[in-house]
Amino acid sequence: MKASVIQRIINEELQRLNEMRMTKGFRKATENYQELMVKQQNLKKKFVNEKNPKKREKLKKELIALHKKVQKAEDVFNRALMGEPIDPTEI
């Protein structure tokens, strides 16, 4: 085989591998979104288990504030998802 043919095959494989990897922005958005979702789940558990009305009210306010952060992280995640390269064979 000629060197040019081998080089072309290597380039095609490298391009395919690059398409399979998550981009840095998508990975960061995913990690941030997951982290906030876990925090929200834990806070919801605390809220449900709390019996003291004053503490429940404080947890409720924290949940509302965290929910806004989760919504923003979800928007960032969706934008990053739209920017990801898509392999047509996977559709």
TATABEL-V46685 format. One record per pair of residues at least 12 apart in sequence whose ideal C-beta (glycine too) atoms are under 7 Angstrom apart, sorted by the first residue. I is the first residue (numbers start at 1). J is the second residue. D is the distance in Angstrom with one decimal. If there is no record, write none. Layout:
<<I | J | D> <I | J | D>>
//
This chain:
<<19 | 85 | 4.9> <19 | 87 | 5.6> <23 | 84 | 6.3> <25 | 80 | 5.1> <25 | 83 | 7.0> <26 | 80 | 4.3> <26 | 81 | 6.7> <26 | 84 | 5.4> <29 | 76 | 4.9> <29 | 77 | 4.5> <29 | 80 | 4.0> <30 | 77 | 6.4> <32 | 73 | 5.3> <33 | 73 | 4.5> <33 | 74 | 6.2> <33 | 77 | 4.5> <36 | 69 | 5.7> <36 | 70 | 4.9> <36 | 73 | 5.0> <37 | 70 | 6.5> <39 | 66 | 6.3> <40 | 66 | 5.3> <40 | 67 | 7.0> <40 | 70 | 5.6> <43 | 59 | 6.5> <43 | 62 | 6.0> <43 | 63 | 5.5> <43 | 66 | 6.1> <44 | 63 | 6.7> <46 | 59 | 5.8> <47 | 59 | 4.3> <47 | 60 | 6.6> <47 | 63 | 6.1>>
//
